[in-house]
C-alpha cells in the first residue's frame, strides 16, 4: 500500500519538476497528468479506506483483542520464517501480509507520530552503518 502511494506521489512530483525545468523531452502530456492524478487519487482513497478499516476493527473487537492479534500474527510470522530456515514448508509471504495488517492497527492503537520519529531515527542509523560498511 505505502509503496504504491509513494510511487503515485513521486510520479506527480516528477511531472511537476519536468514542467518547472522546461524539459521538453520529459514533459508530461495532459493525459499523463490525468493518469497520474487518478493513480494518486486511487491510492489516497485506498489508504483512507484502509485506515477506516483499522479503526473499525479496533472499535468492533476492542483494543486488547487487537493487541493480542498483533502478538499472534507476529508469532506466526516468526514461526513461518523459522520453518523456512529449517527447510520446511512455510507461507512467509502470507504471514508478512497478516503481520503488516495488524501492525497498521498498531499504528492506530499507539502513537503513530512517535513510531514515525523512532523509525526515522533507526533508518538514519542503519543508513550510516551501511555507508560505513561500504567504506571498509
N, C-alpha and C positions, 0 to 999 in steps of 0.2 A: 504494500500500500504506500509506504513512505517513498520508496524508490520511484514509483510512478508519479507521485505528486512532485517530487524533486525534479524528475525529468520534464514534466509539463512546465514547471516554473522556469527551469533552465532554458527550455526552448523559447519561451516568451522573452526572456532576457537576452538571448542570443539574437532574436529578430530585432529587438529594440536597439541593441548595440550596432547591428549591421546598418540600420537606418541612421543612427546617430553618426556613425563614422562614414556614411556615404559609400559603403562597399557595394557597388553595383552588382558584382557577380554573386554576392551573398545576400542581396537584398530580397526579403521575402515578398511574395505576391500577396494580394488581398486574400486569396484562397488559403495561403499558408497561415496568415494571421487568424482567419476564421477557424481553421482546423486546430491551431494551437490554443485558441481561446476555448473551443469546445472541449479539447482534451483537459485543459486546466479546470474548466467548469465541472466536467465529469469527475475528476479526481477530488475536487473540493467537496462535491456533493457526496461522493463515496466516503470521504473522510468524516464529514458531518454525520452521515448515516451510521457509520461505524462507532463514533463516539456516543451517539444516542443509544445504540445497542448496548454498549458497555455500561452506560448509566442505567438503562432499563434492567439489565440483568442483575446489577448490584441492588437496585431498588426492589426487584422481584424476589430474589433469593437471599438478600442481606449481605452485609459486608463480611461478617465472619465466615459464612459459607463460601463466599468467593475467595477469601484468603486461603481457605482450605483447598479450593480448586487450584489456586496458584501453586501451593505445595505439591498437590497430587500431579499436576501436569508437568512441573519441573522435575519431579521424581521420575515420571515415566520417560522423560527425555534423557535423563541420566542413565536409566536402565537400558534404554534403546541404544545409546552410544556405547555403553559397556558391552552389550550383546554384539554389536558390530565389531568392536575391537577384538572380541574373542572369536570372531568368525561365525557367529550365529546369525540367524535371520533377524532382521530388525526393520523398523519403519521409522527411521530417524527423521525423514522429511515431514511425515505426518505429526510426529511428536514436536518438532520445531514449530509447525503451524499452530498446534494446540497451545504450546508454551507462549508463543507470540500473542495469541488472543488473550490469554489470562494476564500476560504482562501489560497489555493495553488496559485491561481492567485495573491492574495495579496502579497505573498512572492516574486513573480516576480516583482510586481509594486514597493514594498517598499524594504527596506534594510533587506534582509533575514539573514545576519550575525548579525545585530543588534537585530533582532527578536530572533534569537537563543540565543544570550547573555542574553537578558532580560528573556527569557523563562527559561534558566538555573538558573538564579538568583531566579526567582519565584518558580521553582520546589525545589531548595535548601531550600528556606524559608518554603515552605509547608512541606518538609520532617522534618525540625527542629520542626515545630509545631506538626506534628504527633508524633514524638519521645517524645516531652514534654507532650503531652496529654496522651500518653500511660503510662507515669511515674506517673500520678496522681492517 
